[in-house]
Amino acid sequence: MPLLDDVRTALTGVLDPEIHRPITELGMVRSLEETEGVVRVGVDLTVAGCPLKDTLTRDVTAAVSAVDGVTEVRVELGVMTAEQRSALRTQLRGSSREPVVPFAQPGSLTRVLAVASGKGGVGKSTVTANLAVALAAQGLRVGVVDADIYGFSIPRMLGVDRAPTKVDDMLLPPRAHGVDVVSIGMFVPAGQPVVWRGPMLHRALQQFLADVFWGDLDVLLLDLPPGTGDIAISVAQLLPGSELLVVTTPQAAAAEVAERAGTVAAQTGQRVIGVLENMSWLELPDGSRLEVFGSGGGAQVAAGLSDRLDTEVPLLGQVPLDTQLREAGDAGTPVVVSAPDSPAALALREVARRLAATPRGLAGRPLPVTPVSH
């Protein structure tokens, strides 16, 4: 029937809110019926109790209601069978029985940026959350892995309050401010500490990378724990093509430790893409700057790493102390969204722009060369 043909066309524009692909492509549209302008749409959810079923119902209703001749829309929800979920998993991740880390595959086009620091308290997680959202605002598809297993804070800073949806052995990450995100904080009760040793940390990171369906990301950011411990080593092993962004404060003591965190790249083969100096100064009402933590730390780290690694490591930016930055993180709406013209937001958006414009390194990438025999 012509009307149902138009309805099918309209449904191709409805995306599953977790997989972010058309529901028609995913085999979620079970049935279509029409009687005197009343259209009944049967939709199969990936799992029972899907947390975004109301969003899906609203989107389907809106798309079908816009079709000429439709007077009423009734969405009838069902649940995929085990066979349907298995087919969906194969469609999304291929036929491999064992999950693989897609970002470590030779053909991966995703840029992996690991945000590192020498010590805690320098604002690394704040930087990660804001850069992710700023990059997404530039039209990039962005994901964030909260790899700070012991001190996770990304869910609060991005305002994520639910766990990934489990479809068999595949996890669909929640999205906030245009960014897909996963964290151990989504799996443990509030207030419960994570007490794990090295092998468990490695396995958790591996599952975040392989078991989660990330789709086609342009950029994946990892919020690393401070220092050069187990997680930093695991990132180098699981993601050999990853690049490091080193965060420091202007204080000399912090800069010395941050430089050591960046120097680990000489042993792992990673590339240090740059240094970001946080808490650079406090702007006073009269327009002057109070350098609360001293000055020059970021430039010191950039110069030291350039010398140690024998390559140019730029100082990408300096982010001032800004109460709006802290308040936005606590509220779950990064400052680049809540106050985009604030001093801290302007600095972070500029760093994001520079990161997006910087060519990706060659580590882990296949080169278009063919052996020539003589």
N, C-alpha and C positions, 0 to 999 in steps of 0.2 A: 504494500500500500504506500502511495506517495508520502502520506503524513509520517508513517513510521520510518520511511527512508530518511526524511528530514530529521526525525528524532535521533536516529542512529548517527547521522552526521554531527548533530549537536553534542552527542555524548562523547565523541572523539576529543572534544575540548575539555572534558572533565578529568582531572588528574587525581589519582589516589593520593591522599594527603601525606602518606608516609613513604611510598615508593616514588612518587612524583613522575608517574607515567600515566598515559591515558587508560582509563578503566576498561575500555574496549580492547586495547592491546593486551591487557593482563588477563582477559577472560573472566572479568568480574560481572559482566552484564549477562544475567541468566535468561531473562525473558523480556519481551516487549509486547504489550497488548494495547489496543485502542478501541474505545466505544464512544461514538458521538463526541469526540474531542477530549474524552477522559483517557489519559495515558497512564498505564500501570507499568512501572519499571522494576523488574526483579534484579537485585544486586546482591552478589555473594561477597561477604566480607572475608578477609584473609583468615581471621580468627574470631571466635566468639568473644563478645565483650570488647570489640575493637574500640580503643579510647577515642578515636576520631570518627566514629560512625555518624554523629550528628553533623559534623562538617561535610562528610560525604553526601549525606542525605540533602543537606542544604544546597550543595553545589549541583547535584543531579537535578533537583527541583528547579533551580534557577536556570540551568541550561535548557531543560525541556520546556519550561514555561515560556521561553523566548521564541519558540517555534510557532509560526503562524498556524492557526487552526487548533491549537491546544488550549483547552479551557480549564483543565485541572490535571494535576500530576500526583500520582500516588506511588511512593517508593516503598517496595516490599523487600526488606532485608533478609538475607539468608547467610549461611556460612559455607565456605569452601569445604569440599570433601578432602580426605587425606590424599587422594589421587590428584585432585586439582592443586593442592599446595605443593605436592612433589613436582608437578609440571611447572608451576610458577617458579619454584626454586631453580629448576633446570634452566628455565628461560632467562632468569636473572643472573645466575652464576655459572652456567655451563654444566656439563655432565660429570665434572670431577667429583669423586666421592669425598675426598679430603679438602676442606677449605684451604685456599692459598691466599697469601697476602698480595692483592692485586697491584699495589704500588711498588712491589719489588720485581714485577715482571718486566722483561726487556721492552715490551711495547707500551708500557704505561706512559701516559702523557701528563699525569698528575705531578705537580710540584709539591714536594714534601719539605716543610719548614719546621724545624725543631727549635722551640724557644727555650734557651738555656740561661742559667745564671750560676755564679759561683756560690752564692749563699742565699738564704731565704730573706723575704721581706723587702725585696727590691722592686716588687710590682710586676713580676713576670706574668702571673695569671691575668692581671688587669690588662697588660699589654696584649696578651694572646687574644683575649675576648674582644677587645676593641679593634685589633687588626683584622680579625676574622670578619667582624660585621662590616668594617670599612671596605674590605676586599669584596664582600658580597654586594655591597652597595654599588660597586663598580661594574656589576654584572657578571662576576665570576661565581662559579659553583664551589662552595667552600665547606670543608668539614673540620671539626676540632676533636682531637683525642686528648682527654684529660689524663695524661700519663703520670701525674703526680699522685700516685696511689695512696700515699700516707696523708698528704695535705691537700686533697682535692677541693677545689673551690669554683671550678668552671660552671657547674649547674646553677649555683646562686647568681653568679655574675651575668649569665645569659638568661636567667629567669626560667630555667627548665625544671619542671616539678613532676615529671613522670619518667618511667623507665622505657627502654626500647620495647617494641612489640615483638614477641617471639613467634616466628613462623617456622615450625619444626626446629631445625638447628640453625636457622638464620635470624639475625636480629635487624629490625628496622629502626634506625635511630630517630629520636625526636628532632624537630627543627625549631629553632628560635631565631628571630631576626634574620631569616634567610640562611641560617647556618645549621648544618647537621652536626649533632654533638653526642658523644658518649663519654661516660665517666663511671668509675667504680662507685661514686656517690649515688648513682641511680639504683644500685643493687643492695646497699646496706642500710639498715635502719638508722634513723636520725640519731646522732650522738655516738654511734658505735665506731670504735677505731678499727683500722685494718692492721692486723699484726701478721705480716707475711715475711718470709725470707726470699732470697734471690730467685730460686726456681719458680715460685708462685708468682712473683712480680713479672718474670719473663712470660709466663703462660698467660697472665691477664692481658699484657700488652699484645701478645700474639692473637688472642681472641678478639680484642678490640679491632685489630686490623683485618683479620681474616673472616671472623664469624659475622661481622656487621656488614650489611649490604650498603655500601657507600654510593654506588652508582658512578657516574662519570664526573669526578671532581676535577676542577682546575687546580685547586690548592688544598692541601691537607696540613693543618697546623697541629703540632704536638706541644702541649704545655708540660715540659719536663720538670722533675723535681730538681732542687738545687744540687750542685756538685757533679761529681763524675762517677757515680755509683752504678748499681746494677741496671737501672733503667736506661741510662745513657749508653751503656755497653750494648744492651739489647736492641736499642734503636739502631745503632750502627750495624748490628748483625742482621736485623729483620728488614731494615730500610737502607741499604748501602748507598743509595743515591740521594739520601736526605741532606739538607743544608742546615747549618746552624745560624740562628740569630741570637747574639749574646746581649743580655740585658744587665746593666749595672747602674749604680748611682754615682754621683760625682766624687764620693768619698774615696780617698786613696786606699783604705783598707779593703773596701768592697771591690775596687777596681783590680787590685792585685789578685784577689780570688777569682774574679770574673775572667781575667786573662788566662788563668790556669784551666778554667772550664772550656774556654775556646781552644786552647792548645791541644786538647784531646783529639781534635780533628786531624792533627799530624799523625796520630797513631791509628785512627779509624778510617782514614781516607775520605772523610767528609769535607765539605767546603763550608767555610765561614762566610756567610753572605754579607754580614755587617754587624755593627754594634749600635744599640739604642741606649741612650742615657736617660734614665727616669729620675724624677724628683730633682730636676736640675736647679730650680730656683723657685722662690715664692714671690709673686708680683704683689707689691704693696699698693695701697690706695693712691699714693702720689706718683705711681708709675715706675718707681725704682724697683730693683730686684734684690731680694735677700737670699743669698746662697747658703741655705740652711745646712747642707751637707758638703760644703766646700765647692770646688770647681775643678774641671779638667779630667775627671775620672773617665768619661767616655772616650775622649781623645787619647788618653793614656792607653786604654785597652785596645783601641783601634790601631794605634802606632805599634804597640807591643806585639799584637797578633800579626800585623803586616810583616814585622821583622822575623818573628818566629816561624811563620808559615811561608815566608818568601813569596807573598802575593799581596795585592792591595786589599785591605779590609777597611771599608769606609765607615765613618760615623754617620749613620743614616738619619739621626735626629735626636733632639733633646726635648723631653716632655716635662713641662713645669709642674710643680706642686699645685693642685687644683682641688678644692673641696668638692666641686661638681663631679670630678672623676671618681672620688671615693663614694659619694652619695649614689651615683648612678650604678656603680658596681654592686652596692648593697641592695639596691632596689631591683636588680635584675634587668636593667635597661642600659647598656653601655653608653658612655657619654657621647660617642660619635653619633648616636641616635637621639638621645635626650637633650643634649646641648651641643649641636654640631659646630657652633661658632665659638665655643669656649676655647681658651688657650690650649688646654690639653687635647681637646678633640681636633683642633686644627693641626697640631703637631703630629698626632697619631694618623690622621688622614693623609698627611703628606708622606709619612713613612710607608703607609699602605700603597700610595701611588708609586713611590720609588721601588717598592718590592715588586709590584705588578709589572713595572717597566724593565726590571733587571732580567737579562737573559738567564735561563736555567743552565746550571752546570752540566757537564757531559758525563759525570759519574753515573754508571748504571744505564746509560742510554745506548741503543744500537746506532751505529754509524753507517751511513749509506756508502760503504766501500765493498768492493768485490775483488777477491784475490785474482791476480793476473799471472798466468803461467808463461814462462819463457822457454 
